[in-house]
Amino acid sequence: MDKIRALIVDDSSVMRKIIERSLRQAGIDLEKVVEAGNGAEALGVLRANRVDLILCDINMPVMDGLEFVRQMATVENAKGVPVVMITTEGSESHVVQALSCGARGYIRKPFTPDQVKEHVVPLLGKKP
Amino acid sequence: MSVDTSAVVRSHEENWQPILELAVEEVLEIMVGCRVKPAPKSECKTSPEFTGMIGLAGSLCGVLTVSCSAETARQLAKCMLGDVVSSEDQVSDALGEICNMIAGNFKNKLTGLDGRCLLSVPTVISGGEYQFRSLADGDPLDVCVLFEEAPVSVRLELHG
């Protein structure tokens, strides 16, 4: 597996650190990690950075994760980049909504590094 | 474990007590990396110095709070981060996330809600000199656990 550049979007800085640690514990070789505290900030980060993977919360102030995934299509750097939602929202309707917006995976909090590995690794290096 | 909420009745507090206990234990075990011990409610009677709270709206309406001492909140944050805690903001952030995950984990265990209950962004109060009063009218669900021998109190108050 190549080195991965990841964008982690969550309004909690503690959760962003936990997600990064979980990626490393899942055996994913991270070249670079960029962070954003909400969807609007994440769009700005994407315009300035190329990434290979996005992990994104749903409930966030300013712009939520679902709206971010919808608007990602407008950012050239983001085309084809897999998004995995990591959220406390666990209902089927949220999962369906996220996948129909373009997310490729869905992890419910609380989560283990094994769950991160199971959902993220199959997406790396694959075209949508 | 899951419970069907399609026929929610006033006695739900009794039925949902073990679900809330399980939600608390799972979050603390998976995200904080510690096994907690259930404790009698009398252990949680001391005035908390940190309280995380999150609102529920929709089919379930109310507030969930997580309260503990300042030292326990700092220790929880340290265990979550697996590192030193560099600021009080990180302590508040960690407690807010614990609150968020317990509320989310609890509602995910109730079948029949399917997205009809939403969570607010968490809020954390620090300092001991305050009174917390919710407008919820049901009997609260209380869970008290010991984390490294210190009490952590979780309360769910719902509108009927």
Boltz contact constraints between the chains, C-beta under 6 A:
constraints:
  - contact:
      token1: [A, 12]
      token2: [B, 93]
      max_distance: 6.0
  - contact:
      token1: [A, 12]
      token2: [B, 97]
      max_distance: 6.0
  - contact:
      token1: [A, 13]
      token2: [B, 93]
      max_distance: 6.0
  - contact:
      token1: [A, 14]
      token2: [B, 93]
      max_distance: 6.0
  - contact:
      token1: [A, 14]
      token2: [B, 94]
      max_distance: 6.0
  - contact:
      token1: [A, 14]
      token2: [B, 97]
      max_distance: 6.0
  - contact:
      token1: [A, 15]
      token2: [B, 97]
      max_distance: 6.0
  - contact:
      token1: [A, 17]
      token2: [B, 81]
      max_distance: 6.0
  - contact:
      token1: [A, 61]
      token2: [B, 121]
      max_distance: 6.0
  - contact:
      token1: [A, 88]
      token2: [B, 100]
      max_distance: 6.0
  - contact:
      token1: [A, 88]
      token2: [B, 101]
      max_distance: 6.0
  - contact:
      token1: [A, 88]
      token2: [B, 104]
      max_distance: 6.0
  - contact:
      token1: [A, 90]
      token2: [B, 108]
      max_distance: 6.0
  - contact:
      token1: [A, 91]
      token2: [B, 114]
      max_distance: 6.0
  - contact:
      token1: [A, 91]
      token2: [B, 115]
      max_distance: 6.0
  - contact:
      token1: [A, 92]
      token2: [B, 114]
      max_distance: 6.0
  - contact:
      token1: [A, 93]
      token2: [B, 114]
      max_distance: 6.0
  - contact:
      token1: [A, 93]
      token2: [B, 115]
      max_distance: 6.0
  - contact:
      token1: [A, 94]
      token2: [B, 115]
      max_distance: 6.0
  - contact:
      token1: [A, 109]
      token2: [B, 101]
      max_distance: 6.0
  - contact:
      token1: [A, 110]
      token2: [B, 27]
      max_distance: 6.0
  - contact:
      token1: [A, 110]
      token2: [B, 30]
      max_distance: 6.0
  - contact:
      token1: [A, 110]
      token2: [B, 31]
      max_distance: 6.0
  - contact:
      token1: [A, 110]
      token2: [B, 101]
      max_distance: 6.0
  - contact:
      token1: [A, 112]
      token2: [B, 30]
      max_distance: 6.0
